[in-house]
């Protein structure tokens, strides 16, 4: 993973534009600039409610899912909240409050998700990117889902900052082996690539014993041709939403039970052997 370059802080400060009446006179925050600088023309919106660590509800009725971060789930209907879920929500509430309830919204290339939520990056009045702040404090996992990957690099830097000091979710490593997967859902998985298969469904990377990583055919164009070079036998770290193929009789003979679709090249990283 790439780390933020402290020597570039001064240059970023000089180049940072003051845009729109909402942001004129704003005080730029150094950590925010180190990761994901404010774009030139965000939309000004008012926040009605913070739903959880990665979702806002606006005064105009829109529900906004922050791009590039997956915060721990808050327990509902009698379920227990995941670790740091409440902390992530409180931190996002504090960021909104510090911005007087008015934030800058930059919609993604893909503007909505399958639930009808607006997909966007959110900025405070001082230019701080909310996703980067949360990631840098270990209050969510970095995710990259094409085509909304314009800030994948700086968000990766933000998460690495948290990992380096074992903040929040990284206090104890969440990286697990495939043999310990018990249910569908988001996970960070470490292991060795045992084999690579290609068919009409895409590219399939067999990881250890129970999981296969899938690069869907529709997303293969986003993966450089060299991406798969010398990958067999390498230790990797993959992240994404694990699916259970045994549900509803979907598991075929010889198939691995768990599949994790890769939504962007940055969702798979080579690690030391």
C-alpha positions in Angstrom: 0.0 0.0 0.0 1.1 3.6 -0.7 1.6 5.9 2.2 0.9 9.6 2.1 3.9 11.8 1.3 4.4 14.3 4.1 6.7 16.4 1.9 3.7 17.1 -0.4 1.6 18.7 2.4 2.9 22.3 1.7 2.3 22.0 -2.0 -1.2 20.7 -1.5 -1.9 23.7 0.8 -0.7 26.1 -1.9 -2.8 24.5 -4.6 -6.0 24.0 -2.6 -8.8 26.1 -4.2 -11.3 28.0 -2.2 -14.5 27.2 -4.1 -18.0 28.5 -3.8 -19.5 30.8 -1.1 -19.9 27.8 1.2 -16.2 27.0 1.2 -14.7 30.5 0.9 -12.6 31.3 3.9 -12.5 27.7 5.0 -9.5 26.5 7.1 -7.9 23.5 5.3 -7.1 20.6 7.5 -3.7 19.0 6.9 -4.7 15.3 7.4 -7.6 15.7 5.0 -5.4 17.2 2.3 -2.9 14.5 2.8 -5.4 11.9 1.7 -8.4 13.1 -0.4 -8.3 16.9 -1.3 -11.6 18.7 -1.9 -12.7 18.7 -5.5 -13.6 22.0 -7.1 -17.4 22.1 -7.1 -19.2 20.0 -4.5 -22.9 20.4 -4.1 -24.0 22.0 -0.8 -26.5 19.9 1.1 -28.0 19.8 4.5 -27.9 16.6 6.7 -31.0 15.6 8.6 -29.7 12.4 10.2 -26.6 10.2 10.4 -27.9 6.6 10.0 -24.7 4.8 10.6 -21.0 5.1 10.0 -21.3 5.2 6.2 -24.8 6.5 5.5 -26.5 9.9 5.8 -30.0 11.1 5.3 -30.4 14.6 3.8 -33.1 17.2 4.4 -34.2 16.8 0.8 -35.1 13.1 1.6 -32.1 11.4 -0.1 -30.3 8.7 1.6 -26.5 8.9 0.8 -24.1 6.0 1.0 -20.5 7.2 1.3 -18.2 5.9 -1.5 -15.1 3.9 -0.6 -15.9 2.9 3.0 -17.7 0.0 4.6 -18.4 0.8 8.2 -19.3 -1.9 10.7 -23.0 -2.8 10.9 -25.2 -1.4 13.7 -27.3 -4.1 15.3 -31.0 -3.9 14.4 -34.0 -6.2 15.2 -32.3 -7.6 18.2 -28.9 -8.2 16.7 -25.7 -7.0 18.3 -23.8 -4.2 16.7 -20.4 -5.1 15.2 -17.3 -3.8 16.9 -16.8 0.0 16.3 -20.2 0.4 14.6 -21.5 2.8 17.2 -18.1 4.6 17.4 -18.2 5.1 13.6 -21.7 6.5 13.7 -20.7 8.9 16.6 -17.7 10.0 14.7 -19.7 10.8 11.5 -22.2 12.6 13.6 -19.4 14.7 15.1 -18.0 15.5 11.6 -21.5 16.6 10.4 -22.0 18.7 13.6 -18.5 20.4 13.1 -19.7 21.3 9.6 -22.9 22.9 11.1 -25.0 20.3 9.4 -24.0 21.5 5.9 -21.7 19.4 3.8 -20.3 19.2 0.3 -21.5 16.3 -1.8 -19.7 14.9 -4.9 -21.8 12.2 -6.6 -20.1 9.1 -8.0 -19.9 8.1 -11.7 -22.6 5.5 -10.8 -25.0 7.8 -9.0 -27.1 5.3 -7.1 -26.9 1.8 -5.7 -29.3 -1.1 -6.0 -31.2 0.2 -2.9 -31.8 3.6 -4.5 -29.3 5.4 -2.3 -27.2 8.2 -3.7 -23.5 7.2 -3.9 -21.3 10.2 -3.1 -18.1 11.5 -1.5 -18.8 13.9 1.4 -16.7 16.8 2.6 -16.9 19.1 5.6 -16.7 22.9 5.5 -13.0 22.8 6.2 -12.4 20.6 3.2 -12.0 17.3 5.1 -13.2 14.2 3.3 -15.4 12.3 5.7 -14.5 8.8 4.3 -10.8 9.5 4.6 -11.2 10.7 8.2 -13.1 7.6 9.2 -10.7 5.3 7.4 -7.6 7.0 8.9 -9.1 6.4 12.4 -9.9 2.7 11.8 -13.6 3.2 11.8 -14.3 1.5 8.5 -12.8 -0.7 5.8 -11.7 0.7 2.4 -13.6 -0.6 -0.5 -13.5 0.1 -4.2 -16.4 -0.7 -6.4 -16.1 0.2 -10.1 -16.8 2.7 -11.6 -16.7 4.8 -8.4 -13.0 4.4 -7.8 -11.6 7.9 -8.4 -10.4 8.2 -4.7 -9.3 4.6 -4.2 -5.7 5.6 -3.9 -6.0 8.3 -1.3 -8.5 6.2 0.6 -6.0 3.4 0.6 -3.5 5.8 2.1 -6.0 6.8 4.8 -6.6 3.2 5.8 -2.9 2.4 5.8 -2.4 5.2 8.4 -4.9 3.4 10.7 -3.2 0.0 10.1 0.2 1.5 10.9 -0.8 2.5 14.4 -3.4 -0.3 14.9 -6.3 2.1 15.3 -9.9 1.0 15.7 -10.7 -2.1 13.6 -6.9 -2.7 13.1 -6.2 -3.0 16.8 -6.5 -6.7 16.3 -6.0 -7.8 12.8 -9.4 -8.6 11.1 -7.7 -10.5 8.3 -8.9 -14.1 8.4 -8.3 -17.4 6.6 -11.0 -18.9 4.4 -11.3 -21.9 6.6 -12.9 -19.7 9.3 -15.6 -18.2 7.1 -19.0 -19.0 8.6 -21.4 -16.7 6.8 -21.8 -14.4 3.9 -20.9 -10.7 4.3 -17.9 -8.4 4.1 -14.6 -9.9 5.0 -10.8 -9.3 4.6 -9.2 -12.7 3.7 -5.6 -13.7 3.6 -4.2 -16.8 1.8 -2.3 -18.2 -1.1 -3.5 -18.4 -4.7 -3.5 -22.1 -5.5 -4.8 -21.9 -9.1 -6.2 -19.7 -11.8 -9.1 -20.6 -14.1 -10.8 -18.7 -16.9 -14.2 -19.2 -18.4 -17.2 -17.1 -19.6 -17.9 -16.1 -16.0 -14.6 -14.4 -15.7 -11.3 -15.2 -14.0 -11.4 -17.4 -10.9 -8.6 -17.4 -8.4 -8.6 -20.4 -6.0 -7.5 -19.3 -2.6 -6.4 -22.0 -0.1 -9.1 -24.6 0.6 -12.6 -23.1 0.7 -12.8 -19.8 -1.2 -12.5 -18.7 -4.8 -12.0 -15.0 -5.8 -13.9 -14.0 -9.0 -13.1 -11.3 -11.4 -16.5 -11.0 -13.2 -16.3 -11.0 -17.0 -18.0 -7.5 -17.1 -15.1 -6.1 -14.9 -12.2 -7.8 -16.5 -11.4 -4.7 -18.6 -10.6 -2.9 -15.4 -7.8 -5.3 -14.5 -4.5 -4.9 -16.4 -3.3 -7.8 -18.4 -0.3 -8.1 -16.1 -2.5 -8.3 -13.0 -2.5 -12.1 -13.1 1.2 -12.5 -13.9 3.0 -14.7 -11.4 0.0 -14.6 -9.1 -0.2 -18.4 -8.6 1.6 -19.4 -5.4 1.6 -15.9 -4.0 0.3 -14.8 -0.7 -2.5 -12.2 -1.1 -5.0 -10.2 0.9 -8.5 -9.9 -0.6 -11.5 -8.0 0.5 -15.1 -7.8 -0.4 -18.5 -9.4 0.1 -18.3 -13.2 0.5 -21.2 -15.1 -1.0 -22.3 -18.6 0.0 -22.9 -20.8 -3.1 -24.5 -23.6 -1.1 -27.6 -21.5 -0.5 -30.7 -22.6 -2.5 -28.7 -25.5 -4.0 -26.3 -23.2 -5.9 -23.2 -25.3 -5.1 -22.1 -27.6 -7.9 -20.0 -30.7 -7.5 -16.3 -29.8 -7.2 -17.0 -26.1 -6.5 -15.8 -24.2 -3.5 -18.5 -23.1 -1.1 -17.5 -19.5 -0.8 -16.9 -16.9 -3.6 -15.7 -13.4 -3.2 -16.2 -11.2 -6.3 -13.4 -8.6 -6.8 -14.9 -5.2 -7.8 -11.6 -3.4 -8.5 -7.9 -4.4 -8.7 -7.1 -2.7 -5.4 -9.4 -5.2 -3.6 -6.6 -7.8 -4.0 -3.1 -7.1 -2.8 0.0 -9.2 -2.8 1.6 -9.6 0.6 5.0 -10.9 1.7 5.4 -14.7 1.4 
